[in-house]
Amino acid sequence: MKWKGGRKSSNVEDRRTSSGGRGGSMPSMGTMMMLWPIVKPLLRSKFGMLIVGVGAAAYFMGYNPLALIGMGGSTGKATVANEAKDNQMSDFMKTTLGYTEEVWNSVLPQYGMKYREPVMVLYRGGTKSGCGFADSAMGPFYCPADQKVYLDQSFFEELAKNHSAPGDFAQAYVLAHEVGHHIQNLQGTLQKVQKAKQSWGGSSTKSNALQVKVELQADCYAGVWAHHAHKKFAILEKGDLEEAIRAAASIGDDTLQKKSGKYVNPDGFTHGSSQQRMDWLKRGLSSGDMRECNTFK
């Protein structure tokens, strides 16, 4: 995907340093307490107390103090390399968000709507959201309560390694899908769906089926975005569309159920089968028309 030189969105909250450590994995408080035999002698001098104070401040600010003394579990060079890679990924996501803003600010008025740009929150490990605690294990998600997209970039490593869906446009598709949920929120779709689910009480089967329609429409909207983004900015390169389609297929409910060793159970689907996700993404890509994304028919 051609993205370097593109406008980076300013609608970004970068919480990566406050939600995780720069010096490798953060040690637990228990691990820090095990260092008491080392810390205790330091408290006998002003210089030692200064060292302890700096270490404590670093810990509570989200830095790994063990890395400062060579016990952080990674070399300085590896840390610098990982941080540079992470920052490049952040630049890519900020630029991709910028492309979504350019497209939807021009496309939505054609359907009688004004676009309100969402905020993207970049974090590591965990952070607070308007929908509760955000954890990296949850994957990227959109919170309608605060109109923000939450993204731990480690998800893309999992997408590439565990789901065989590498590539920058696969990553762009994931963000575009979450922005698709934001559009659904602006349309009032998410509110209607939530109201319907509440009226059904404990019917998980009916709720799941309705949620699948929500997710497939977001896939279609991601395709509509890609259609117009390429038309406007010529961002697509050879193999990009295949990357996005492969990603959509790799996170289909049936594929995920099979990988976890379970039988395929359509009643348990919440995002749609691999074939459904590919089909709706392709529909948006080929048509560029939001009216083709009515999964609720």
Wavefront OBJ file of the C-alpha trace (Angstrom):
o trace
v 0.000 0.000 0.000
v 1.312 3.441 -0.913
v 1.121 5.538 2.218
v 4.371 7.374 2.887
v 3.920 11.088 2.364
v 0.210 10.875 3.086
v -1.416 13.134 5.668
v -1.355 11.738 9.187
v -4.553 12.140 11.153
v -4.442 14.360 14.216
v -7.362 12.437 15.760
v -5.023 10.118 17.644
v -4.384 9.435 21.310
v -1.035 7.706 21.586
v -1.070 5.913 24.940
v 1.633 3.392 24.095
v 4.116 4.694 26.666
v 1.526 5.069 29.424
v -0.075 1.644 28.933
v 3.112 -0.416 28.658
v 6.879 -0.249 29.034
v 9.494 0.758 26.521
v 12.126 -1.481 28.018
v 10.540 -4.822 27.255
v 7.845 -6.607 29.303
v 7.009 -4.858 32.539
v 7.977 -6.764 35.716
v 5.283 -7.388 38.305
v 5.297 -5.611 41.658
v 6.199 -8.951 43.194
v 9.314 -9.138 41.042
v 10.256 -5.620 42.055
v 9.895 -6.526 45.751
v 12.298 -9.430 45.287
v 14.962 -6.805 44.632
v 14.643 -5.521 48.213
v 18.025 -6.999 49.272
v 19.613 -4.855 46.557
v 17.482 -1.783 47.243
v 17.903 -1.750 51.047
v 21.644 -0.856 51.074
v 21.011 1.921 48.554
v 18.709 3.680 51.005
v 21.660 4.345 53.317
v 23.062 7.087 51.066
v 21.629 10.100 49.275
v 22.963 8.870 45.922
v 21.446 5.430 46.491
v 18.102 6.966 47.413
v 18.241 8.985 44.189
v 18.724 5.790 42.170
v 15.786 4.108 43.926
v 13.628 7.181 43.357
v 14.398 7.263 39.625
v 13.642 3.542 39.339
v 10.320 3.882 41.180
v 9.281 6.858 39.045
v 10.163 4.945 35.877
v 8.066 1.964 36.965
v 4.943 3.961 37.688
v 5.323 5.979 34.465
v 5.217 2.763 32.450
v 8.941 2.184 31.903
v 10.770 -0.966 32.877
v 13.379 0.022 35.494
v 15.100 -3.369 35.202
v 16.011 -2.477 31.635
v 18.032 0.433 33.017
v 20.354 -2.024 34.768
v 20.429 -4.655 32.046
v 17.765 -6.952 33.532
v 14.860 -6.048 31.266
v 14.957 -9.198 29.188
v 16.110 -7.540 25.954
v 19.214 -5.794 24.684
v 19.350 -2.072 24.104
v 19.707 -2.610 20.354
v 16.678 -4.910 20.258
v 14.628 -2.399 22.236
v 15.567 0.446 19.903
v 14.798 -1.698 16.855
v 11.432 -2.795 18.236
v 10.509 0.764 19.149
v 11.448 2.006 15.672
v 9.302 -0.700 14.095
v 6.420 0.113 16.431
v 6.692 3.826 15.618
v 6.652 3.121 11.898
v 3.507 1.047 12.372
v 1.969 3.936 14.300
v 2.790 6.325 11.458
v 1.153 3.912 9.035
v -2.017 3.669 11.122
v -2.182 7.456 11.538
v -1.835 7.890 7.782
v -4.447 5.224 7.079
v -6.829 6.970 9.485
v -6.133 10.156 7.549
v -7.168 8.398 4.339
v -10.422 7.255 5.958
v -11.140 10.859 6.957
v -10.502 12.140 3.438
v -12.781 9.518 1.902
v -15.709 9.598 4.311
v -15.755 13.391 4.545
v -16.406 13.441 0.803
v -18.495 10.267 0.400
v -20.981 10.463 3.291
v -22.489 13.827 2.205
v -23.514 12.066 -1.030
v -25.855 10.002 1.152
v -27.178 12.985 3.080
v -24.898 12.586 6.105
v -22.145 14.659 7.663
v -19.073 12.768 8.807
v -17.788 13.186 12.349
v -14.247 11.880 12.580
v -13.518 9.254 15.262
v -10.434 9.169 17.451
v -7.949 6.301 17.279
v -6.340 5.212 20.551
v -3.004 3.423 20.265
v -2.015 1.480 23.379
v 0.038 -1.441 24.655
v -1.320 -4.175 26.898
v -4.367 -2.419 28.294
v -6.058 0.928 28.743
v -9.379 2.468 29.761
v -12.163 3.016 27.235
v -15.701 4.366 27.332
v -16.846 0.740 27.007
v -14.742 -0.619 29.862
v -11.186 -1.854 30.113
v -9.460 -2.402 26.748
v -7.139 -5.404 26.624
v -4.822 -6.460 23.812
v -6.424 -9.928 23.822
v -9.692 -8.322 22.693
v -8.212 -7.204 19.394
v -9.088 -3.878 17.748
v -12.565 -2.591 18.571
v -14.789 0.459 18.268
v -16.481 1.969 21.318
v -19.678 3.850 20.416
v -19.842 5.437 23.893
v -16.773 7.610 23.276
v -16.583 7.214 19.472
v -13.020 5.906 19.566
v -11.213 3.034 17.866
v -8.905 1.131 20.227
v -5.875 -0.558 18.750
v -3.000 -2.521 20.246
v -0.582 -2.953 17.364
v 0.524 -6.378 18.597
v -2.705 -7.652 17.003
v -1.102 -7.312 13.589
v 1.748 -9.614 14.592
v -0.848 -12.210 15.561
v -2.707 -11.621 12.301
v 0.468 -12.360 10.356
v 1.870 -15.230 12.448
v -1.214 -17.082 13.695
v -3.672 -16.303 10.922
v -1.326 -16.189 7.915
v -2.566 -12.737 6.921
v 0.446 -10.408 6.725
v 0.679 -7.179 4.755
v 0.062 -3.487 5.294
v -3.246 -3.452 3.429
v -4.516 -6.270 5.613
v -3.820 -3.946 8.531
v -5.528 -1.045 6.755
v -8.597 -3.238 6.231
v -8.795 -3.940 9.965
v -8.795 -0.219 10.781
v -11.263 0.527 7.974
v -13.588 -2.154 9.401
v -13.584 -0.446 12.813
v -14.211 2.931 11.179
v -17.118 1.183 9.455
v -18.604 0.603 12.908
v -18.237 4.320 13.591
v -20.290 5.061 10.482
v -22.925 2.601 11.703
v -22.970 4.528 14.961
v -23.521 7.805 13.092
v -26.325 6.161 11.118
v -28.028 4.964 14.286
v -27.596 1.317 13.281
v -25.695 0.283 16.409
v -28.332 1.819 18.649
v -31.143 -0.043 16.852
v -29.242 -3.310 17.060
v -28.577 -2.876 20.777
v -32.249 -2.113 21.419
v -33.306 -5.232 19.508
v -30.880 -7.406 21.478
v -32.214 -6.074 24.759
v -35.795 -6.825 23.701
v -34.848 -10.464 23.060
v -33.564 -10.980 26.566
v -31.374 -14.072 26.725
v -31.685 -15.197 23.106
v -28.014 -15.487 22.196
v -28.758 -17.166 18.862
v -30.870 -14.256 17.597
v -28.435 -11.706 19.016
v -25.475 -13.425 17.366
v -27.251 -13.532 14.005
v -27.947 -9.799 14.207
v -24.363 -9.061 15.237
v -23.125 -10.954 12.186
v -25.092 -8.525 9.995
v -23.434 -5.621 11.792
v -19.945 -7.034 11.233
v -20.531 -7.902 7.579
v -21.787 -4.389 6.878
v -18.610 -2.999 8.465
v -16.618 -5.259 6.121
v -18.565 -3.884 3.178
v -17.966 -0.308 4.313
v -14.244 -1.106 4.537
v -14.435 -2.186 0.898
v -16.272 1.014 -0.063
v -13.522 3.005 1.632
v -10.777 1.125 -0.239
v -12.610 1.685 -3.537
v -12.692 5.462 -3.075
v -9.272 5.718 -1.403
v -7.635 4.123 -4.440
v -9.677 6.249 -6.813
v -8.655 9.401 -4.937
v -5.079 8.610 -3.878
v -4.000 5.551 -5.948
v -2.938 3.748 -2.769
v -3.295 0.147 -3.929
v -0.304 -1.862 -5.082
v -0.094 -5.330 -6.561
v -1.267 -7.905 -4.059
v -2.977 -5.440 -1.707
v -6.523 -6.570 -2.409
v -5.486 -10.183 -1.920
v -4.000 -9.230 1.472
v -7.280 -7.721 2.652
v -9.376 -10.618 1.349
v -7.013 -13.125 2.967
v -7.305 -11.264 6.263
v -11.113 -11.264 6.051
v -11.090 -15.007 5.401
v -8.605 -15.772 8.184
v -10.798 -14.213 10.888
v -14.100 -15.740 9.762
v -15.954 -17.485 12.585
v -15.870 -20.918 10.965
v -12.128 -20.695 10.381
v -11.488 -19.581 13.961
v -13.687 -22.355 15.351
v -11.806 -24.969 13.335
v -8.437 -23.614 14.476
v -9.513 -23.865 18.109
v -10.447 -27.520 17.584
v -14.203 -26.971 17.741
v -16.978 -28.041 15.416
v -18.323 -25.327 13.132
v -21.404 -23.936 14.854
v -23.186 -21.196 12.847
v -25.349 -20.333 15.862
v -22.181 -19.221 17.607
v -21.051 -16.933 14.787
v -20.669 -13.258 15.745
v -18.746 -11.930 12.726
v -19.727 -14.219 9.851
v -18.101 -17.069 8.000
v -14.905 -16.610 6.019
v -16.854 -16.746 2.763
v -19.368 -14.163 3.976
v -16.658 -11.779 5.095
v -14.832 -12.066 1.790
v -18.044 -11.631 -0.211
v -19.152 -8.463 1.571
v -15.679 -6.934 1.467
v -15.543 -7.624 -2.267
v -19.012 -6.131 -2.761
v -17.886 -2.853 -1.231
v -14.622 -2.920 -3.163
v -16.267 -3.448 -6.536
v -19.255 -1.116 -6.133
v -17.960 1.723 -3.974
v -21.637 2.208 -3.080
v -22.855 2.157 0.525
v -26.321 1.173 -0.679
v -24.846 -2.184 -1.686
v -23.935 -2.819 1.962
v -27.416 -3.448 3.360
v -26.810 -6.737 5.166
v -30.090 -6.358 7.068
v -32.356 -7.155 4.099
l 1 2 3 4 5 6 7 8 9 10 11 12 13 14 15 16 17 18 19 20 21 22 23 24 25 26 27 28 29 30 31 32 33 34 35 36 37 38 39 40 41 42 43 44 45 46 47 48 49 50 51 52 53 54 55 56 57 58 59 60 61 62 63 64 65 66 67 68 69 70 71 72 73 74 75 76 77 78 79 80 81 82 83 84 85 86 87 88 89 90 91 92 93 94 95 96 97 98 99 100 101 102 103 104 105 106 107 108 109 110 111 112 113 114 115 116 117 118 119 120 121 122 123 124 125 126 127 128 129 130 131 132 133 134 135 136 137 138 139 140 141 142 143 144 145 146 147 148 149 150 151 152 153 154 155 156 157 158 159 160 161 162 163 164 165 166 167 168 169 170 171 172 173 174 175 176 177 178 179 180 181 182 183 184 185 186 187 188 189 190 191 192 193 194 195 196 197 198 199 200 201 202 203 204 205 206 207 208 209 210 211 212 213 214 215 216 217 218 219 220 221 222 223 224 225 226 227 228 229 230 231 232 233 234 235 236 237 238 239 240 241 242 243 244 245 246 247 248 249 250 251 252 253 254 255 256 257 258 259 260 261 262 263 264 265 266 267 268 269 270 271 272 273 274 275 276 277 278 279 280 281 282 283 284 285 286 287 288 289 290 291 292 293 294 295 296 297
